Amino acid sequence: MLLAIDVGNTNTVLGIFDGKVLIRSWRVKTDPRNTSDELWLQFGTLVAEFEITGLTVCSTVPATLREMRTMISSYFPDIRTTIVEPGIKTGVPLLVDNPKEIGADRIVNTLAAHTLYPHGPAIVVDFGTSTNLDVVSSKGEFMGGAIAPGIEISVDALASRAAQLRKVELVRPRSVIGKNTVEALQSGTIFGFAGQVDGLVNRITAELQESQPGKPAVIATGGLAPLVLGISETIEHHEPDLTLIGLRLIHERNG
């Protein structure tokens, strides 16, 4: 079975694939201070019941990736491992000024999006520590995109800088016009971020028409995506396991 690990700035997502089928997944906090042995104590406990025959990893946290390499060499020494980094075959051309700047997760998401929705361009909206909008051409190329502050860090920043405001539960309020401070904060956050995404998607779509005719598939992923599903007017698809699927695809390409 294949163990896929997506290390993000806030959370790490692990998934077990039996062939092409994702049969189990977990979401845990990312702590860049964890040593390789601490990572093994955490991950090893979760996957103990499975016979791991392959391992695939992408990370946006250099410190964790370094310890992950040590963990793999110590505890998975005989397992074929694919780490998404320069030199790995992804099949994703990067049509940007500096390909080295592109996070591994954005490349992985591009491959997964094009594989799942191959009949035209796509926009991946990844709701994580930041909100990333990644643009995928009809040929599966990464064309660039937009990066905005994420939902949670924006709420944290507002609560820390405004004396009379506080962190609130991120749920859809009963109306856009909040009748109290909590509802007003929820409205500004939930409806505000949905509007931000819709505005960016519409602008990207208009710009794409010059070279990528047709309506792009708009795909939401990331841990915070459920907050705007049903509120955003442009998001059509929800693929919570998009990055794990992409990791599986890259592992297969490098077999």
Beta strands, then each sheet from edge to edge (+ up, - down):
strand 1: 2-7
strand 2: 11-18
strand 3: 21-29
strand 4: 54-59
strand 5: 80-83
strand 6: 122-127
strand 7: 130-136
strand 8: 142-149
strand 9: 217-221
strand 10: 237-238
sheet 1: 3+ 2- 1+ 4+ 5+
sheet 2: 8+ 7- 6+ 9+ 10+
end
